[in-house]
Amino acid sequence: MTIKRKAFSIPLYLQILLGMGAGILIGIIALHFNGTPFIQNWIYPLGRLFIRLLQLIAVPLVIVSLIKGVIGLKDISKFSRMGGRALIIYVVTTMIAIMIGLSMGLLVKPGEMV
């Protein structure tokens, strides 16, 4: 089974960067044209819906991934070593995410202009 590729496709990282740029541009335009009622009435509910849908799918996705990983183990003695590594990676990446989030919050001060 082969997957057909489109003749013109934009790589995922460029799509993400374009989306971020478009969001920043729309935010700047909304601030200059007093777009607060528009944001509150139209964009905010869509953003909340998107976040709730992400929260809805995150837990089942993680649980199914863990179950599939455990079932796929041929040697059960590797489970404890793999679990320890996973726990260490989880703690380290969580600490990095917290540091990035706090530093960006202190630098950008989100919600200050609202």
N, C-alpha and C positions, 0 to 999 in steps of 0.2 A: 504494500500500500504506500503510495507516494503522496506527498503533500504538495499541492500546486501553490506556487508563490505568485503574487501579483507582479506585474511588470514594474510598477512603481510603488514601492512601499517605504514608509518612513520608519527608521529604527526606533525601538521602544524608548531609548534614552532621549532621543530628539523629541518624541511625542510628549514625554514627561516635561522636558525643558520648555517646550512650546506651551503646554498647559499652565506651567508655573508662570511663565511670562505673561500669558493672557490673563491669568488671575490677578497678577500684580497690576497690569495695565487697567483692567476693569475696576480694581479697587481705587487706583489713583483718580480715574475719571469720575467714579462715584463720589469721591470726597470733594472734588472741585465743582461738581454740579449738584451738590446737596442731595445725594442719592440715598440718604438714610431711610426714608419711608419705603423706597423701592427695595432696598436690601432687606428691611424688616418684613415686608409683605411678600416678597417673591423669592429672594435668594436664600434667606435664612431657613425657611422650612425645607427647601431642597437639600441644603447642607445637613440639617438635622436628620433627614430621611437617609441620606447617604451614610452618615456616621452610624446610625442605628442598624442599617443593613450590614455594614461591615462588622459591627459587634455581634449581630445575629449569626453570621457565618464563621466568625473566628473560632469559637469554642468547638463546634462540631468538626471543623477542619483540623484543628490540633489533635483532638481525641482520635479521629480516624487515622491520622498520620502516625500517632503513637502506637495504636493497635496494629496497624499494618507493619510498622517497624519491628515490633515484638514478635509478631507471627512470622516474619521473614527471617528471624534469627535461626541459624542452624545449630549453633552451639550456645546453650543457655548461659554458660560461664562468661561469655562476652557481655552479657546483659548488664552486670554490675559495673564493669569498666566503662561501657558505653554510657550508662546512666550517670556515672560520675563526671565523665567528660561533658555530657549534655548539661548537667547542672552547673558546672564551672563556666561553660560558654554562656549559659543563660544569665548567670549572675554578672559576668563581665560585660556582656552586651547591654544588660539593663543599667549597669552603672554608667556606661558610656552614654546611653540614651538620656539618662537623668542629667548628666553633666552638660550635654548638648542642649537639652530642653531648658535647663536653668540659665545657662549662659545666653542663649538666644532670647529668653524672656527678659533678662536684665538688659540686654543690648537693645532689643527692638521695642520693648514695653508695649505689648499688644493691648489694644482696647483703650489706650490713652487718649486717642483723638475722637473717640466715639462719645 
